[in-house]
Amino acid sequence: MKLSNAFLFTFFLSCCLIINEVSAHDPIFSPGPHVLFKDGIELHTEFTQAAQGNKKQKQQTLAFKYGLSGDWVVGVKLPYQTSENSVETKQGIGDISVSTKYRFWRKDSLAVQESAAVIAKVKLNTGKEQVSSDTTDALLGLSYGFESLTWYRWASVRYRFNQNRDLDNQATLQRADRLFVDIAGGYRLSVNDYRDIDTVWLLELNGEYAQANRFNNADLANTGGSQWFISPGVMWTLRNFAIKAGVQIPVYSNLKGAQADSDYRALLEFEWHM
Amino acid sequence: MNGICSDNNVDKTQLKQEEFIVTFLKETLRIFTPIVLMLAIFSVAAQTTTQESIFEIRADGLACPYCAYGIEKKLMAINGVKHVDINLKQGKVLVTGDEDLNFEEQQLKTLFNDSGFTYRTMKKVLHAKQDKK
């Protein structure tokens, strides 16, 4: 049985796009240790777009988060996806994901906060068939962050356990797990008053690695490999409202087989804390 | 003779006019003076000196305004708190509220911890303020 390119592409981009654990004053394409205040509510909507060869995927996401304590947040995300290539366009509500982040360590000093958090996320198998991976995948991660009034630095590592997918002919596609490694820095040009607009410039290095998927005990061609992105971005905030924007530009790609290299991935996010 | 009569008539008319003006002014003063005085008294009475309290709270971890919003929200939910401002560089949260507003140390420790920061110290400063009710 041959798996269609569109199917693999949907897998690939779903993997790429549904990885954001972004919250509050965190990097744009990778998770930081930030959480919400207790009983705080975060509403955010984000728009992502990715291009790879002649294929494009757009995604609009609505997300809701709730602060269980000053160090623990839970959230749910609902994406709407559109995938298109030269042959067809698929769109619909994607897989809902639920996530949690617990900040297990925090060191505060004057105008500086250093902290670390664990992240867990489950992508449920709820989406429309065309845009869903048709699996339930789990992700575990660890993130560290140092924040001061001028400089920021973050690091994170995440591992996603991809569930195998049962195909129509009772065969099973063994989807390879995926590893994400990120480092990021931020710089604030000027410290404004609390009620003024705050701007932080960001630069991230995002790495992704996956082995090839397997089918009938053999590696599938054109799956797996590694990619590294350099990702400039900016974050504007005004008290409890934030806008984040960034683009991932591939700087190294070692994808197996005849996979097209990623061209870019862009993200625009509006976030509101209540 | 006619000239003298004419002058007398002019004088009488002028006198009548002057009398009218004086009478008018007197009446005006009689009517309006109490009103003006009453307004002045009410105005002074309405100006009462009230005091509002200002708290200067030192906290650590305040590295970005967006993250500090939780502090503002939680403090504003307390009865008597009127305004919250945050000085990130100095790590200070300034709370303005009613004269009888008070915080307890444990209350602030919990509040700041729930907001994701570390409470250090608190100083209360009473601030006199002239208020027109």
Contacts between the chains, C-beta under 8 A, distances in Angstrom:
chain1	res1	chain2	res2	distance
A	24	B	66	6.6
A	24	B	67	6.1
A	25	B	63	8.0
A	25	B	64	4.9
A	25	B	66	5.5
A	25	B	67	5.3
A	34	B	67	6.7
A	35	B	116	6.6
A	36	B	70	7.3
A	36	B	116	8.0
A	37	B	69	7.8
A	37	B	70	2.7
A	37	B	71	7.7
A	37	B	73	7.1
A	37	B	74	6.9
A	37	B	114	6.2
A	37	B	115	4.5
A	37	B	116	5.8
A	38	B	70	7.8
A	38	B	114	3.8
A	38	B	115	7.3
A	39	B	114	7.8
A	40	B	70	5.7
A	40	B	73	7.3
A	67	B	70	7.9
A	69	B	114	6.7
A	70	B	70	7.8
A	70	B	113	5.3
A	70	B	114	4.4
A	70	B	115	5.9
A	70	B	116	4.5
A	70	B	117	8.0
A	71	B	116	6.9
A	103	B	116	7.7
A	106	B	61	7.3
A	106	B	116	7.6
A	106	B	118	7.9
A	108	B	59	7.9
A	108	B	60	3.7
A	108	B	61	3.2
A	108	B	117	6.1
A	108	B	118	4.0
A	109	B	60	5.3
A	109	B	61	7.4
A	110	B	60	5.9
A	110	B	91	4.7
A	111	B	62	5.8
A	111	B	63	5.8
A	111	B	88	5.9
A	111	B	89	6.3
A	111	B	91	5.6
A	112	B	60	7.7
A	112	B	61	7.1
A	112	B	63	5.9
A	113	B	60	7.9
A	113	B	61	4.0
A	113	B	62	7.8
A	113	B	63	4.8
A	113	B	67	7.9
A	113	B	117	7.6
A	147	B	63	3.9
A	147	B	64	6.4
A	148	B	63	5.6
A	149	B	63	6.1
A	149	B	64	7.9
A	149	B	88	6.0
A	149	B	89	6.6
A	191	B	88	6.2
A	191	B	89	6.1
A	192	B	65	7.6
A	194	B	65	4.9
A	194	B	68	6.9
A	194	B	85	6.1
A	194	B	86	4.1
A	194	B	87	7.3
A	194	B	88	6.7
A	195	B	65	7.9
A	195	B	85	7.6
A	196	B	65	8.0
A	198	B	64	6.7
A	198	B	65	5.0
A	198	B	66	6.6
A	200	B	64	7.5
A	237	B	64	7.4
A	237	B	65	6.4
A	237	B	66	3.8
A	239	B	65	6.8
A	239	B	66	7.4
A	239	B	69	5.5
A	239	B	72	7.5
A	240	B	66	7.3
A	240	B	69	4.4
A	240	B	73	7.6
A	242	B	66	5.7
A	273	B	66	7.5
A	273	B	69	5.7
A	273	B	70	7.4
A	274	B	73	8.0
